[in-house]
Amino acid sequence: MLDNMPRGTICIEDIEMGMTRYVRKVITDEDIQMFAQVSTDHNPVHLDDEYANDTMFQGRIAHGMLTAGLISAVIGEQLPGHGTIYMSQSLKFLAPVRPGDMVLAEVEVTDIVIEKRRVKLDCRCMVDGKKVLVGEAMVMAPSRKFD
């Protein structure tokens, strides 16, 4: 299940401080399997119940970068949206995401440099109101001047 705000592009000329956008997604076993295939990360903490039960997590967890990928989805689809170029991303993983968890990934504009088309975004992912990932992204936003 995926719940996200309307898609589109917000050009640098229309971006405002404090703007936020989000996506909500339930992380499924299939998502974890597909991410393992695409990334070639087959760590058993993500894929093997028996192995994962004996770890500090006491069960399987989603790949951290699968969760972080939801931030990329918000940036690439909504804020700024299509045509955005990633420049940098910092991430701090605070808690595991488990199969079946509903993740809310949200970005918020914290700085804008219009002449360079730069937008700094505060990034966060939450499960049940608890932050599981925080970070910051710097992106180059699309501009009407380059249409």
Contacts in CASP RR format, 6 or more apart in sequence:
PFRMAT RR
TARGET T0000
AUTHOR 0000-0000-0000
METHOD contacts of the structure
MODEL  1
MLDNMPRGTICIEDIEMGMTRYVRKVITDEDIQMFAQVSTDHNPVHLDDE
YANDTMFQGRIAHGMLTAGLISAVIGEQLPGHGTIYMSQSLKFLAPVRPG
DMVLAEVEVTDIVIEKRRVKLDCRCMVDGKKVLVGEAMVMAPSRKFD
1 24 0 8 1.000
1 25 0 8 1.000
1 26 0 8 1.000
1 102 0 8 1.000
2 23 0 8 1.000
2 24 0 8 1.000
2 25 0 8 1.000
3 23 0 8 1.000
3 24 0 8 1.000
3 25 0 8 1.000
4 22 0 8 1.000
4 23 0 8 1.000
4 24 0 8 1.000
4 73 0 8 1.000
4 74 0 8 1.000
4 77 0 8 1.000
4 78 0 8 1.000
5 21 0 8 1.000
5 22 0 8 1.000
5 23 0 8 1.000
5 78 0 8 1.000
6 78 0 8 1.000
7 77 0 8 1.000
7 78 0 8 1.000
7 81 0 8 1.000
7 82 0 8 1.000
8 77 0 8 1.000
8 78 0 8 1.000
8 81 0 8 1.000
8 82 0 8 1.000
9 80 0 8 1.000
9 81 0 8 1.000
9 82 0 8 1.000
9 83 0 8 1.000
9 84 0 8 1.000
9 142 0 8 1.000
10 19 0 8 1.000
10 78 0 8 1.000
10 79 0 8 1.000
10 80 0 8 1.000
10 81 0 8 1.000
10 141 0 8 1.000
11 80 0 8 1.000
11 141 0 8 1.000
11 142 0 8 1.000
11 143 0 8 1.000
11 144 0 8 1.000
12 80 0 8 1.000
12 112 0 8 1.000
12 114 0 8 1.000
12 117 0 8 1.000
12 119 0 8 1.000
12 141 0 8 1.000
12 142 0 8 1.000
12 143 0 8 1.000
13 114 0 8 1.000
13 143 0 8 1.000
13 144 0 8 1.000
15 79 0 8 1.000
15 80 0 8 1.000
15 109 0 8 1.000
15 112 0 8 1.000
15 119 0 8 1.000
15 141 0 8 1.000
16 109 0 8 1.000
16 112 0 8 1.000
17 109 0 8 1.000
17 110 0 8 1.000
17 111 0 8 1.000
17 112 0 8 1.000
18 108 0 8 1.000
18 109 0 8 1.000
18 110 0 8 1.000
19 79 0 8 1.000
19 108 0 8 1.000
19 109 0 8 1.000
20 79 0 8 1.000
20 106 0 8 1.000
20 107 0 8 1.000
20 108 0 8 1.000
20 109 0 8 1.000
21 74 0 8 1.000
21 78 0 8 1.000
21 79 0 8 1.000
21 106 0 8 1.000
21 107 0 8 1.000
22 74 0 8 1.000
22 104 0 8 1.000
22 105 0 8 1.000
22 106 0 8 1.000
22 107 0 8 1.000
23 70 0 8 1.000
23 73 0 8 1.000
23 74 0 8 1.000
23 77 0 8 1.000
23 78 0 8 1.000
23 104 0 8 1.000
23 105 0 8 1.000
24 102 0 8 1.000
24 103 0 8 1.000
24 104 0 8 1.000
24 105 0 8 1.000
25 70 0 8 1.000
25 102 0 8 1.000
25 103 0 8 1.000
25 105 0 8 1.000
26 100 0 8 1.000
26 101 0 8 1.000
26 102 0 8 1.000
26 103 0 8 1.000
27 62 0 8 1.000
27 66 0 8 1.000
27 67 0 8 1.000
27 97 0 8 1.000
27 98 0 8 1.000
27 99 0 8 1.000
27 100 0 8 1.000
27 101 0 8 1.000
27 102 0 8 1.000
27 103 0 8 1.000
28 99 0 8 1.000
28 100 0 8 1.000
29 99 0 8 1.000
31 62 0 8 1.000
31 66 0 8 1.000
32 46 0 8 1.000
32 47 0 8 1.000
32 60 0 8 1.000
32 62 0 8 1.000
32 63 0 8 1.000
32 66 0 8 1.000
32 99 0 8 1.000
33 47 0 8 1.000
35 41 0 8 1.000
35 46 0 8 1.000
35 62 0 8 1.000
35 63 0 8 1.000
35 65 0 8 1.000
35 66 0 8 1.000
36 42 0 8 1.000
36 46 0 8 1.000
36 47 0 8 1.000
36 63 0 8 1.000
39 63 0 8 1.000
39 65 0 8 1.000
41 63 0 8 1.000
41 65 0 8 1.000
43 63 0 8 1.000
44 51 0 8 1.000
44 52 0 8 1.000
45 51 0 8 1.000
45 52 0 8 1.000
45 55 0 8 1.000
45 57 0 8 1.000
45 59 0 8 1.000
45 60 0 8 1.000
45 61 0 8 1.000
46 52 0 8 1.000
46 60 0 8 1.000
46 61 0 8 1.000
46 62 0 8 1.000
46 63 0 8 1.000
47 60 0 8 1.000
48 60 0 8 1.000
49 59 0 8 1.000
49 60 0 8 1.000
52 58 0 8 1.000
52 59 0 8 1.000
52 60 0 8 1.000
52 61 0 8 1.000
53 59 0 8 1.000
57 96 0 8 1.000
59 98 0 8 1.000
60 98 0 8 1.000
60 99 0 8 1.000
61 96 0 8 1.000
61 97 0 8 1.000
61 98 0 8 1.000
62 96 0 8 1.000
62 97 0 8 1.000
62 98 0 8 1.000
62 99 0 8 1.000
62 101 0 8 1.000
64 93 0 8 1.000
64 97 0 8 1.000
64 133 0 8 1.000
66 97 0 8 1.000
67 93 0 8 1.000
67 97 0 8 1.000
67 103 0 8 1.000
67 105 0 8 1.000
67 125 0 8 1.000
67 132 0 8 1.000
67 133 0 8 1.000
68 89 0 8 1.000
68 91 0 8 1.000
68 125 0 8 1.000
68 133 0 8 1.000
69 105 0 8 1.000
70 103 0 8 1.000
70 105 0 8 1.000
70 125 0 8 1.000
71 89 0 8 1.000
71 105 0 8 1.000
71 107 0 8 1.000
71 123 0 8 1.000
71 125 0 8 1.000
71 133 0 8 1.000
71 137 0 8 1.000
72 86 0 8 1.000
73 105 0 8 1.000
74 105 0 8 1.000
74 106 0 8 1.000
74 107 0 8 1.000
75 81 0 8 1.000
75 84 0 8 1.000
75 86 0 8 1.000
75 107 0 8 1.000
75 121 0 8 1.000
75 137 0 8 1.000
75 139 0 8 1.000
76 82 0 8 1.000
76 83 0 8 1.000
76 84 0 8 1.000
79 107 0 8 1.000
79 109 0 8 1.000
79 121 0 8 1.000
80 119 0 8 1.000
80 139 0 8 1.000
80 141 0 8 1.000
80 142 0 8 1.000
81 142 0 8 1.000
82 142 0 8 1.000
83 142 0 8 1.000
84 139 0 8 1.000
84 140 0 8 1.000
84 141 0 8 1.000
84 142 0 8 1.000
85 139 0 8 1.000
85 140 0 8 1.000
86 137 0 8 1.000
86 139 0 8 1.000
87 118 0 8 1.000
87 137 0 8 1.000
87 138 0 8 1.000
87 139 0 8 1.000
87 140 0 8 1.000
88 137 0 8 1.000
88 138 0 8 1.000
89 123 0 8 1.000
89 135 0 8 1.000
89 136 0 8 1.000
89 137 0 8 1.000
89 138 0 8 1.000
90 135 0 8 1.000
90 136 0 8 1.000
90 137 0 8 1.000
91 123 0 8 1.000
91 133 0 8 1.000
91 134 0 8 1.000
91 135 0 8 1.000
92 133 0 8 1.000
92 134 0 8 1.000
92 135 0 8 1.000
93 132 0 8 1.000
93 133 0 8 1.000
94 131 0 8 1.000
94 132 0 8 1.000
94 133 0 8 1.000
94 134 0 8 1.000
95 127 0 8 1.000
95 130 0 8 1.000
95 131 0 8 1.000
95 132 0 8 1.000
96 132 0 8 1.000
97 103 0 8 1.000
97 125 0 8 1.000
97 127 0 8 1.000
97 132 0 8 1.000
101 127 0 8 1.000
101 128 0 8 1.000
102 127 0 8 1.000
102 128 0 8 1.000
103 125 0 8 1.000
103 126 0 8 1.000
103 127 0 8 1.000
103 132 0 8 1.000
104 125 0 8 1.000
104 126 0 8 1.000
104 127 0 8 1.000
104 129 0 8 1.000
105 123 0 8 1.000
105 124 0 8 1.000
105 125 0 8 1.000
106 123 0 8 1.000
106 124 0 8 1.000
106 125 0 8 1.000
106 126 0 8 1.000
107 121 0 8 1.000
107 122 0 8 1.000
107 123 0 8 1.000
107 124 0 8 1.000
107 137 0 8 1.000
108 121 0 8 1.000
108 122 0 8 1.000
109 119 0 8 1.000
109 120 0 8 1.000
109 121 0 8 1.000
110 120 0 8 1.000
110 121 0 8 1.000
110 122 0 8 1.000
110 136 0 8 1.000
111 118 0 8 1.000
111 119 0 8 1.000
111 120 0 8 1.000
112 118 0 8 1.000
112 119 0 8 1.000
112 120 0 8 1.000
113 119 0 8 1.000
116 140 0 8 1.000
117 140 0 8 1.000
117 141 0 8 1.000
117 142 0 8 1.000
117 143 0 8 1.000
118 138 0 8 1.000
118 139 0 8 1.000
118 140 0 8 1.000
118 141 0 8 1.000
119 138 0 8 1.000
119 139 0 8 1.000
119 140 0 8 1.000
119 141 0 8 1.000
120 136 0 8 1.000
120 137 0 8 1.000
120 138 0 8 1.000
121 136 0 8 1.000
121 137 0 8 1.000
121 138 0 8 1.000
121 139 0 8 1.000
122 134 0 8 1.000
122 135 0 8 1.000
122 136 0 8 1.000
123 133 0 8 1.000
123 134 0 8 1.000
123 135 0 8 1.000
123 136 0 8 1.000
123 137 0 8 1.000
124 131 0 8 1.000
124 133 0 8 1.000
124 134 0 8 1.000
124 135 0 8 1.000
125 131 0 8 1.000
125 132 0 8 1.000
125 133 0 8 1.000
125 134 0 8 1.000
126 132 0 8 1.000
END
